[in-house]
């Protein structure tokens, strides 16, 4: 009995994981990971890998190859940069939040001359500001423009096609590198149509996998740049990965069982249909924002057209600790919400509504948040549950 005296109470059921990634992993994907590991140099794996790499292309909206690294999204950031730049090259990055800033810091650590266009963390990327800065660069020293498609820390989704248009209107040859780590598989994305040169992605969000896979997809312009780029690279070298789509062989040991899981996740996405996937995410985002408005709270992203379908960042009332509320939610209702990062620490909490997620899961999430707010002393103006249900039922 003494061992149990200080133990935390047991919560029946499972914890509601409502952070904006890693997202919930479907049981079929988990089961795929439990398959016996096979010889990654054998014929069976080669045939499997070739089909897998080919089937990834539609998710990225590209006809170009996709390479897979055993890494986090941070590794995929680094891979994108080291393959198209040389030491001291200038790169232009847009400050939309915590992750855009981290990517900028990574670029600086690599020895690049990285410039961060300032932002207020409540808006998406400003294409006009990018275009204006590029027009100032008469010598075309800026080699790449780096943009986060969906900024996970703030809940703002940027218009990538507009960024490409701004680059082209400025008459600038800079490459366009786009981070889709939290948007791929959840929000419409079209690498080829939008003129993206390099796409960066990760496994643990819209693709419904655990963390561990990083992706780069790159077009002809980026491939040409990689041939003359002088940044040191080995593990993340695209050239060593290029034979994989044709041979099914990786230059080093791949994350075999995560690739099994990826195969199953792609099958599930295809079964639902990507248009339905995007519409589902959009519905859940609208319902969540309706709940936040009903509670009398504020959505962090102040541009309605750019509010994310992946997550909603909620601003707590002045003087109320968002981190205290999050801790309260874990202790009282066994729900994990995303925290505020960097400038937003203790000011916001984030509700993830992405990946393997349905209407009933969303209602349970919002009911938990509403109960938590009341118990924490933040009295809602109205029922967010009813507001969300009104959004969901109007399309049933």
C-alpha positions as a Markdown table, in Angstrom:
| # | Residue | x | y | z |
|---|---|---|---|---|
| 1 | Unk | 0.0 | 0.0 | 0.0 |
| 2 | Unk | 2.9 | 2.4 | 0.7 |
| 3 | Unk | 4.0 | 2.2 | -2.9 |
| 4 | Unk | 0.5 | 3.3 | -4.0 |
| 5 | Unk | 0.1 | 6.1 | -1.5 |
| 6 | Unk | 1.8 | 8.7 | -3.7 |
| 7 | Unk | 0.8 | 7.3 | -7.0 |
| 8 | Unk | -1.1 | 9.4 | -9.5 |
| 9 | Unk | -4.8 | 8.4 | -10.0 |
| 10 | Unk | -5.4 | 5.9 | -12.8 |
| 11 | Unk | -7.4 | 7.2 | -15.7 |
| 12 | Unk | -9.5 | 4.5 | -17.5 |
| 13 | Unk | -9.4 | 4.6 | -21.3 |
| 14 | Unk | -6.7 | 6.3 | -23.3 |
| 15 | Unk | -5.3 | 9.8 | -23.1 |
| 16 | Unk | -6.7 | 12.2 | -25.7 |
| 17 | Unk | -3.7 | 13.4 | -27.7 |
| 18 | Unk | -4.8 | 16.7 | -29.1 |
| 19 | Unk | -1.4 | 18.3 | -29.7 |
| 20 | Unk | -0.7 | 19.4 | -33.3 |
| 21 | Unk | 1.6 | 16.4 | -33.9 |
| 22 | Unk | 2.7 | 13.8 | -33.4 |
| 23 | Unk | -0.9 | 13.0 | -34.3 |
| 24 | Unk | -2.9 | 9.9 | -33.5 |
| 25 | Unk | -1.7 | 6.8 | -35.3 |
| 26 | Unk | -4.4 | 4.5 | -36.8 |
| 27 | Unk | -4.5 | 0.9 | -35.4 |
| 28 | Unk | -3.8 | -0.4 | -39.0 |
| 29 | Unk | -0.7 | 1.7 | -39.2 |
| 30 | Unk | 0.5 | 0.5 | -35.8 |
| 31 | Unk | -0.2 | -3.1 | -36.9 |
| 32 | Unk | 1.8 | -2.6 | -40.0 |
| 33 | Unk | 4.8 | -1.6 | -37.9 |
| 34 | Unk | 4.6 | -4.9 | -36.0 |
| 35 | Unk | 5.3 | -6.9 | -39.2 |
| 36 | Unk | 8.5 | -8.9 | -39.1 |
| 37 | Unk | 11.4 | -6.9 | -40.5 |
| 38 | Unk | 12.6 | -8.2 | -43.8 |
| 39 | Unk | 15.9 | -8.0 | -45.7 |
| 40 | Unk | 16.2 | -4.4 | -47.0 |
| 41 | Unk | 18.6 | -5.7 | -49.7 |
| 42 | Unk | 16.3 | -8.4 | -50.9 |
| 43 | Unk | 14.1 | -8.5 | -54.0 |
| 44 | Unk | 10.8 | -8.3 | -52.0 |
| 45 | Unk | 11.8 | -5.1 | -50.2 |
| 46 | Unk | 13.1 | -3.6 | -53.5 |
| 47 | Unk | 9.7 | -4.2 | -55.2 |
| 48 | Unk | 7.9 | -2.8 | -52.2 |
| 49 | Unk | 10.1 | 0.3 | -52.0 |
| 50 | Unk | 9.8 | 1.2 | -55.7 |
| 51 | Unk | 6.0 | 1.1 | -55.5 |
| 52 | Unk | 6.0 | 3.1 | -52.2 |
| 53 | Unk | 8.2 | 5.9 | -53.6 |
| 54 | Unk | 6.1 | 6.1 | -56.7 |
| 55 | Unk | 2.8 | 6.3 | -54.7 |
| 56 | Unk | 4.2 | 9.2 | -52.6 |
| 57 | Unk | 4.3 | 11.5 | -55.6 |
| 58 | Unk | 0.6 | 12.4 | -55.7 |
| 59 | Unk | 0.6 | 13.3 | -52.0 |
| 60 | Unk | 3.3 | 15.9 | -52.8 |
| 61 | Unk | 1.5 | 17.0 | -56.0 |
| 62 | Unk | 4.6 | 16.2 | -58.1 |
| 63 | Unk | 5.9 | 14.0 | -60.9 |
| 64 | Unk | 9.4 | 14.4 | -59.4 |
| 65 | Unk | 11.1 | 11.9 | -57.1 |
| 66 | Unk | 10.6 | 11.9 | -53.3 |
| 67 | Unk | 13.5 | 10.9 | -51.1 |
| 68 | Unk | 13.0 | 9.5 | -47.6 |
| 69 | Unk | 15.5 | 10.0 | -44.8 |
| 70 | Unk | 15.4 | 8.2 | -41.4 |
| 71 | Unk | 15.1 | 11.5 | -39.6 |
| 72 | Unk | 12.9 | 14.1 | -38.0 |
| 73 | Unk | 11.6 | 17.1 | -39.9 |
| 74 | Unk | 14.6 | 19.0 | -38.7 |
| 75 | Unk | 16.8 | 16.6 | -40.6 |
| 76 | Unk | 14.6 | 17.2 | -43.7 |
| 77 | Unk | 15.2 | 21.0 | -43.2 |
| 78 | Unk | 18.9 | 20.5 | -43.2 |
| 79 | Unk | 18.8 | 18.1 | -46.2 |
| 80 | Unk | 17.0 | 20.7 | -48.3 |
| 81 | Unk | 19.4 | 23.4 | -47.5 |
| 82 | Unk | 22.7 | 21.5 | -47.8 |
| 83 | Unk | 21.8 | 20.1 | -51.2 |
| 84 | Unk | 21.1 | 23.4 | -52.9 |
| 85 | Unk | 23.5 | 25.9 | -51.2 |
| 86 | Unk | 27.2 | 26.6 | -50.7 |
| 87 | Unk | 28.9 | 28.0 | -47.6 |
| 88 | Unk | 28.0 | 31.7 | -47.1 |
| 89 | Unk | 25.1 | 31.7 | -49.6 |
| 90 | Unk | 22.3 | 34.1 | -48.8 |
| 91 | Unk | 18.8 | 32.6 | -48.0 |
| 92 | Unk | 15.7 | 34.6 | -47.3 |
| 93 | Unk | 13.3 | 33.2 | -44.6 |
| 94 | Unk | 9.9 | 34.5 | -43.4 |
| 95 | Unk | 9.2 | 34.8 | -39.7 |
| 96 | Unk | 5.7 | 33.3 | -39.2 |
| 97 | Unk | 6.4 | 31.7 | -35.8 |
| 98 | Unk | 8.5 | 29.3 | -33.8 |
| 99 | Unk | 9.3 | 26.8 | -36.5 |
| 100 | Unk | 10.1 | 29.3 | -39.2 |
| 101 | Unk | 12.5 | 30.9 | -36.6 |
| 102 | Unk | 14.1 | 27.5 | -35.8 |
| 103 | Unk | 14.7 | 26.8 | -39.5 |
| 104 | Unk | 16.4 | 30.2 | -39.7 |
| 105 | Unk | 18.6 | 29.4 | -36.8 |
| 106 | Unk | 19.5 | 26.0 | -38.4 |
| 107 | Unk | 20.5 | 27.9 | -41.6 |
| 108 | Unk | 22.7 | 30.2 | -39.6 |
| 109 | Unk | 24.3 | 27.2 | -37.8 |
| 110 | Unk | 25.1 | 25.7 | -41.2 |
| 111 | Unk | 27.1 | 28.8 | -42.1 |
| 112 | Unk | 24.5 | 30.3 | -44.5 |
| 113 | Unk | 23.9 | 34.1 | -44.6 |
| 114 | Unk | 20.3 | 33.7 | -43.5 |
| 115 | Unk | 18.0 | 36.7 | -43.3 |
| 116 | Unk | 14.7 | 36.6 | -41.5 |
| 117 | Unk | 11.9 | 38.8 | -42.7 |
| 118 | Unk | 10.1 | 40.0 | -39.5 |
| 119 | Unk | 6.6 | 38.9 | -38.7 |
| 120 | Unk | 4.2 | 39.3 | -35.8 |
| 121 | Unk | 3.3 | 35.6 | -35.3 |
| 122 | Unk | -0.4 | 36.3 | -35.9 |
| 123 | Unk | -0.4 | 36.3 | -39.7 |
| 124 | Unk | 0.7 | 34.1 | -42.6 |
| 125 | Unk | 3.6 | 34.9 | -44.9 |
| 126 | Unk | 3.5 | 38.3 | -46.7 |
| 127 | Unk | 4.3 | 37.6 | -50.4 |
| 128 | Unk | 4.6 | 41.3 | -51.2 |
| 129 | Unk | 7.3 | 41.7 | -48.5 |
| 130 | Unk | 9.2 | 38.8 | -50.1 |
| 131 | Unk | 8.8 | 40.3 | -53.6 |
| 132 | Unk | 10.0 | 43.7 | -52.3 |
| 133 | Unk | 13.1 | 42.2 | -50.7 |
| 134 | Unk | 14.0 | 40.3 | -53.8 |
| 135 | Unk | 13.7 | 43.4 | -56.0 |
| 136 | Unk | 16.3 | 45.0 | -53.7 |
| 137 | Unk | 18.6 | 42.1 | -54.5 |
| 138 | Unk | 19.9 | 43.4 | -57.8 |
| 139 | Unk | 22.9 | 41.1 | -57.8 |
| 140 | Unk | 20.7 | 38.0 | -57.2 |
| 141 | Unk | 22.8 | 36.9 | -54.2 |
| 142 | Unk | 19.8 | 35.3 | -52.5 |
| 143 | Unk | 19.8 | 31.7 | -53.5 |
| 144 | Unk | 16.6 | 30.5 | -51.9 |
| 145 | Unk | 13.4 | 31.7 | -50.3 |
| 146 | Unk | 12.3 | 29.4 | -47.4 |
| 147 | Unk | 8.7 | 29.4 | -46.2 |
| 148 | Unk | 6.7 | 27.3 | -43.8 |
| 149 | Unk | 3.4 | 26.3 | -45.3 |
| 150 | Unk | 1.5 | 25.7 | -42.1 |
| 151 | Unk | 3.1 | 27.3 | -39.0 |
| 152 | Unk | 2.4 | 24.8 | -36.3 |
| 153 | Unk | 3.1 | 27.3 | -33.4 |
| 154 | Unk | 0.5 | 29.8 | -34.5 |
| 155 | Unk | -2.1 | 28.1 | -36.6 |
| 156 | Unk | -1.5 | 30.1 | -39.8 |
| 157 | Unk | -1.4 | 28.6 | -43.3 |
| 158 | Unk | 0.5 | 30.6 | -46.0 |
| 159 | Unk | -0.4 | 31.0 | -49.7 |
| 160 | Unk | 2.5 | 29.2 | -51.4 |
| 161 | Unk | 1.3 | 30.0 | -55.0 |
| 162 | Unk | 1.3 | 33.7 | -54.1 |
| 163 | Unk | 4.8 | 33.5 | -52.8 |
| 164 | Unk | 5.9 | 31.8 | -56.1 |
| 165 | Unk | 4.1 | 34.6 | -58.0 |
| 166 | Unk | 5.9 | 37.2 | -56.0 |
| 167 | Unk | 9.3 | 35.7 | -56.7 |
| 168 | Unk | 8.5 | 35.5 | -60.4 |
| 169 | Unk | 7.2 | 39.0 | -60.5 |
| 170 | Unk | 10.4 | 40.3 | -59.0 |
| 171 | Unk | 12.3 | 38.6 | -61.8 |
| 172 | Unk | 14.4 | 36.7 | -59.3 |
| 173 | Unk | 16.0 | 33.3 | -59.8 |
| 174 | Unk | 15.8 | 32.2 | -56.2 |
| 175 | Unk | 14.7 | 28.7 | -55.4 |
| 176 | Unk | 11.5 | 28.2 | -53.4 |
| 177 | Unk | 11.8 | 25.8 | -50.4 |
| 178 | Unk | 8.6 | 25.0 | -48.5 |
| 179 | Unk | 8.2 | 23.2 | -45.2 |
| 180 | Unk | 5.0 | 21.1 | -45.3 |
| 181 | Unk | 5.9 | 19.1 | -42.1 |
| 182 | Unk | 2.5 | 19.9 | -40.5 |
| 183 | Unk | 0.4 | 20.3 | -43.7 |
| 184 | Unk | 1.2 | 17.5 | -46.0 |
| 185 | Unk | -1.7 | 15.0 | -46.0 |
| 186 | Unk | -4.0 | 17.4 | -44.2 |
| 187 | Unk | -4.1 | 20.6 | -46.4 |
| 188 | Unk | -4.1 | 20.8 | -50.2 |
| 189 | Unk | -0.5 | 21.1 | -51.5 |
| 190 | Unk | 0.7 | 21.1 | -55.1 |
| 191 | Unk | 4.4 | 21.2 | -55.5 |
| 192 | Unk | 4.5 | 21.3 | -59.3 |
| 193 | Unk | 1.5 | 23.5 | -59.9 |
| 194 | Unk | 2.7 | 26.1 | -57.4 |
| 195 | Unk | 6.3 | 26.1 | -58.6 |
| 196 | Unk | 7.9 | 24.8 | -55.5 |
| 197 | Unk | 11.5 | 23.7 | -56.0 |
| 198 | Unk | 12.0 | 21.7 | -52.8 |
| 199 | Unk | 9.3 | 20.4 | -50.4 |
| 200 | Unk | 10.2 | 19.3 | -46.9 |
| 201 | Unk | 7.9 | 17.0 | -44.9 |
| 202 | Unk | 7.8 | 14.7 | -41.9 |
| 203 | Unk | 5.9 | 11.5 | -41.0 |
| 204 | Unk | 4.2 | 12.3 | -37.7 |
| 205 | Unk | 1.4 | 14.6 | -38.6 |
| 206 | Unk | -1.0 | 14.4 | -41.6 |
| 207 | Unk | 0.7 | 11.2 | -42.8 |
| 208 | Unk | -0.4 | 9.6 | -39.5 |
| 209 | Unk | 2.9 | 7.9 | -38.6 |
| 210 | Unk | 5.1 | 8.0 | -35.6 |
| 211 | Unk | 8.1 | 10.4 | -35.8 |
| 212 | Unk | 11.1 | 9.1 | -37.7 |
| 213 | Unk | 10.8 | 9.8 | -41.4 |
| 214 | Unk | 11.9 | 13.0 | -43.2 |
| 215 | Unk | 11.1 | 13.7 | -46.8 |
| 216 | Unk | 12.5 | 15.9 | -49.6 |
| 217 | Unk | 10.9 | 16.2 | -53.0 |
| 218 | Unk | 12.8 | 18.4 | -55.5 |
| 219 | Unk | 12.3 | 19.6 | -59.0 |
| 220 | Unk | 14.7 | 20.1 | -62.0 |
| 221 | Unk | 15.8 | 23.6 | -60.9 |
| 222 | Unk | 16.8 | 22.3 | -57.4 |
| 223 | Unk | 18.4 | 19.3 | -58.9 |
| 224 | Unk | 20.6 | 21.5 | -61.1 |
| 225 | Unk | 21.5 | 23.6 | -58.1 |
| 226 | Unk | 22.6 | 20.5 | -56.2 |
| 227 | Unk | 25.1 | 19.7 | -58.8 |
| 228 | Unk | 27.2 | 22.8 | -58.1 |
| 229 | Unk | 26.3 | 23.3 | -54.4 |
| 230 | Unk | 29.3 | 23.0 | -52.2 |
| 231 | Unk | 27.8 | 22.6 | -48.7 |
| 232 | Unk | 29.3 | 19.5 | -47.0 |
| 233 | Unk | 26.8 | 16.6 | -47.0 |
| 234 | Unk | 26.9 | 12.9 | -46.8 |
| 235 | Unk | 24.0 | 11.3 | -44.9 |
| 236 | Unk | 21.6 | 13.8 | -46.4 |
| 237 | Unk | 23.0 | 13.8 | -49.9 |
| 238 | Unk | 20.3 | 13.6 | -52.6 |
| 239 | Unk | 22.7 | 12.1 | -55.1 |
| 240 | Unk | 23.2 | 9.0 | -53.0 |
| 241 | Unk | 19.4 | 8.7 | -52.7 |
| 242 | Unk | 18.6 | 9.1 | -56.5 |
| 243 | Unk | 18.8 | 5.5 | -57.5 |
| 244 | Unk | 16.2 | 4.4 | -54.8 |
| 245 | Unk | 13.0 | 5.0 | -56.9 |
| 246 | Unk | 14.5 | 2.9 | -59.7 |
| 247 | Unk | 16.2 | 0.2 | -57.7 |
| 248 | Unk | 14.2 | 0.1 | -54.4 |
| 249 | Unk | 17.6 | 0.2 | -52.7 |
| 250 | Unk | 18.6 | 2.8 | -50.1 |
| 251 | Unk | 22.2 | 3.9 | -49.6 |
| 252 | Unk | 22.1 | 2.9 | -45.9 |
| 253 | Unk | 19.7 | 1.0 | -43.7 |
| 254 | Unk | 16.2 | 2.4 | -44.1 |
| 255 | Unk | 13.6 | 2.6 | -41.3 |
| 256 | Unk | 12.0 | -0.6 | -42.6 |
| 257 | Unk | 9.1 | -0.9 | -40.3 |
| 258 | Unk | 8.2 | 2.8 | -40.6 |
| 259 | Unk | 8.1 | 2.3 | -44.3 |
| 260 | Unk | 5.6 | -0.6 | -43.8 |
| 261 | Unk | 3.6 | 1.9 | -41.8 |
| 262 | Unk | 3.8 | 4.5 | -44.5 |
| 263 | Unk | 2.5 | 2.0 | -47.0 |
| 264 | Unk | -0.6 | 1.4 | -44.9 |
| 265 | Unk | -1.1 | 5.2 | -44.2 |
| 266 | Unk | -1.0 | 5.9 | -48.0 |
| 267 | Unk | -3.5 | 3.2 | -48.6 |
| 268 | Unk | -5.8 | 4.7 | -45.9 |
| 269 | Unk | -5.5 | 8.2 | -47.4 |
| 270 | Unk | -6.3 | 6.8 | -50.9 |
| 271 | Unk | -9.3 | 4.9 | -49.5 |
| 272 | Unk | -10.8 | 8.0 | -48.1 |
| 273 | Unk | -9.8 | 10.1 | -51.1 |
| 274 | Unk | -7.5 | 13.2 | -50.7 |
| 275 | Unk | -10.3 | 15.6 | -51.5 |
| 276 | Unk | -12.4 | 14.1 | -48.6 |
| 277 | Unk | -9.3 | 14.3 | -46.4 |
| 278 | Unk | -8.9 | 18.0 | -47.0 |
| 279 | Unk | -12.6 | 18.7 | -46.6 |
| 280 | Unk | -12.7 | 16.8 | -43.3 |
| 281 | Unk | -9.8 | 18.8 | -41.9 |
| 282 | Unk | -11.5 | 22.0 | -43.1 |
| 283 | Unk | -14.8 | 21.1 | -41.3 |
| 284 | Unk | -13.1 | 20.2 | -38.1 |
| 285 | Unk | -11.1 | 23.5 | -38.2 |
| 286 | Unk | -14.3 | 25.5 | -38.8 |
| 287 | Unk | -16.1 | 23.7 | -35.9 |
| 288 | Unk | -13.2 | 24.3 | -33.6 |
| 289 | Unk | -13.0 | 28.0 | -34.4 |
| 290 | Unk | -16.8 | 28.2 | -33.8 |
| 291 | Unk | -16.3 | 26.7 | -30.4 |
| 292 | Unk | -13.5 | 29.1 | -29.5 |
| 293 | Unk | -15.6 | 32.1 | -30.5 |
| 294 | Unk | -18.5 | 30.8 | -28.5 |
| 295 | Unk | -16.3 | 30.5 | -25.4 |
| 296 | Unk | -15.4 | 34.1 | -25.8 |
| 297 | Unk | -11.7 | 33.4 | -26.5 |
| 298 | Unk | -9.5 | 34.5 | -29.4 |
| 299 | Unk | -8.0 | 32.5 | -32.2 |
| 300 | Unk | -4.3 | 33.5 | -32.5 |
| 301 | Unk | -4.3 | 33.8 | -36.3 |
| 302 | Unk | -6.1 | 37.1 | -37.1 |
| 303 | Unk | -6.5 | 36.5 | -40.8 |
| 304 | Unk | -9.6 | 34.3 | -41.4 |
| 305 | Unk | -8.4 | 33.2 | -44.9 |
| 306 | Unk | -5.2 | 31.9 | -43.4 |
| 307 | Unk | -6.4 | 30.2 | -40.3 |
| 308 | Unk | -5.1 | 26.6 | -40.2 |
| 309 | Unk | -7.1 | 23.5 | -40.9 |
| 310 | Unk | -4.5 | 21.5 | -39.0 |
| 311 | Unk | -4.7 | 23.1 | -35.6 |
| 312 | Unk | -6.2 | 26.1 | -33.7 |
| 313 | Unk | -4.0 | 28.2 | -31.4 |
| 314 | Unk | -6.2 | 29.8 | -28.7 |
| 315 | Unk | -5.2 | 32.9 | -26.8 |
| 316 | Unk | -5.9 | 32.8 | -23.0 |
| 317 | Unk | -7.4 | 35.8 | -21.3 |
| 318 | Unk | -4.8 | 38.3 | -19.9 |
| 319 | Unk | -3.4 | 37.0 | -16.6 |
| 320 | Unk | -4.5 | 33.4 | -17.1 |
| 321 | Unk | -1.7 | 30.8 | -17.5 |
| 322 | Unk | -2.1 | 28.7 | -20.6 |
| 323 | Unk | 0.5 | 26.2 | -19.3 |
| 324 | Unk | -1.3 | 26.0 | -16.0 |
| 325 | Unk | -4.5 | 25.2 | -17.9 |
| 326 | Unk | -2.7 | 22.6 | -20.0 |
| 327 | Unk | -1.4 | 20.9 | -16.8 |
| 328 | Unk | -4.9 | 21.1 | -15.3 |
| 329 | Unk | -6.3 | 19.3 | -18.5 |
| 330 | Unk | -3.9 | 16.4 | -18.1 |
| 331 | Unk | -4.5 | 16.0 | -14.4 |
| 332 | Unk | -8.3 | 16.4 | -14.5 |
| 333 | Unk | -9.5 | 14.9 | -17.9 |
| 334 | Unk | -6.3 | 13.1 | -19.2 |
| 335 | Unk | -6.1 | 15.3 | -22.3 |
| 336 | Unk | -2.9 | 16.6 | -23.8 |
| 337 | Unk | -3.0 | 20.0 | -25.6 |
| 338 | Unk | -0.2 | 21.8 | -27.4 |
| 339 | Unk | 1.8 | 24.5 | -25.6 |
| 340 | Unk | 2.7 | 28.0 | -26.5 |
| 341 | Unk | 6.2 | 28.2 | -28.0 |
| 342 | Unk | 8.9 | 30.9 | -27.6 |
| 343 | Unk | 7.1 | 34.3 | -27.8 |
| 344 | Unk | 3.8 | 32.5 | -27.1 |
| 345 | Unk | 4.9 | 30.6 | -24.0 |
| 346 | Unk | 2.1 | 30.5 | -21.4 |
| 347 | Unk | -0.1 | 32.7 | -23.6 |
| 348 | Unk | -1.8 | 30.2 | -25.8 |
| 349 | Unk | -2.8 | 26.5 | -26.0 |
| 350 | Unk | -3.1 | 24.6 | -29.2 |
| 351 | Unk | -5.8 | 22.2 | -30.2 |
| 352 | Unk | -4.7 | 19.7 | -32.9 |
| 353 | Unk | -7.4 | 18.4 | -35.2 |
| 354 | Unk | -5.4 | 16.5 | -37.8 |
| 355 | Unk | -4.6 | 13.1 | -39.1 |
| 356 | Unk | -6.7 | 10.1 | -38.0 |
| 357 | Unk | -9.5 | 12.1 | -36.6 |
| 358 | Unk | -13.3 | 12.2 | -36.8 |
| 359 | Unk | -16.4 | 14.2 | -35.7 |
| 360 | Unk | -16.9 | 12.3 | -32.5 |
| 361 | Unk | -13.2 | 12.7 | -31.5 |
| 362 | Unk | -13.5 | 16.4 | -32.1 |
| 363 | Unk | -16.7 | 16.7 | -30.0 |
| 364 | Unk | -15.0 | 14.8 | -27.2 |
| 365 | Unk | -12.0 | 17.1 | -27.4 |
| 366 | Unk | -14.0 | 20.3 | -27.3 |
| 367 | Unk | -16.2 | 18.9 | -24.5 |
| 368 | Unk | -13.0 | 18.2 | -22.5 |
| 369 | Unk | -11.7 | 21.7 | -23.2 |
| 370 | Unk | -15.0 | 23.3 | -22.2 |
| 371 | Unk | -15.2 | 21.4 | -19.0 |
| 372 | Unk | -11.6 | 22.2 | -18.3 |
| 373 | Unk | -12.1 | 25.9 | -18.8 |
| 374 | Unk | -15.0 | 26.0 | -16.4 |
| 375 | Unk | -13.1 | 24.1 | -13.7 |
| 376 | Unk | -10.0 | 26.4 | -14.3 |
| 377 | Unk | -12.1 | 29.5 | -13.7 |
| 378 | Unk | -12.4 | 30.7 | -17.3 |
| 379 | Unk | -16.2 | 30.9 | -17.7 |
| 380 | Unk | -17.2 | 30.4 | -21.4 |
| 381 | Unk | -19.6 | 33.0 | -22.9 |
| 382 | Unk | -21.6 | 30.2 | -24.5 |
| 383 | Unk | -21.4 | 26.5 | -25.3 |
| 384 | Unk | -18.6 | 25.8 | -27.7 |
| 385 | Unk | -19.9 | 22.3 | -28.0 |
| 386 | Unk | -23.2 | 23.4 | -29.4 |
| 387 | Unk | -21.5 | 25.9 | -31.8 |
| 388 | Unk | -19.2 | 23.2 | -33.1 |
| 389 | Unk | -22.0 | 20.7 | -33.5 |
| 390 | Unk | -23.9 | 23.3 | -35.6 |
| 391 | Unk | -21.0 | 23.4 | -38.0 |
| 392 | Unk | -20.6 | 19.7 | -38.2 |
| 393 | Unk | -24.3 | 18.8 | -38.6 |
| 394 | Unk | -24.9 | 21.4 | -41.4 |
| 395 | Unk | -22.8 | 19.2 | -43.7 |
| 396 | Unk | -24.1 | 15.8 | -42.6 |
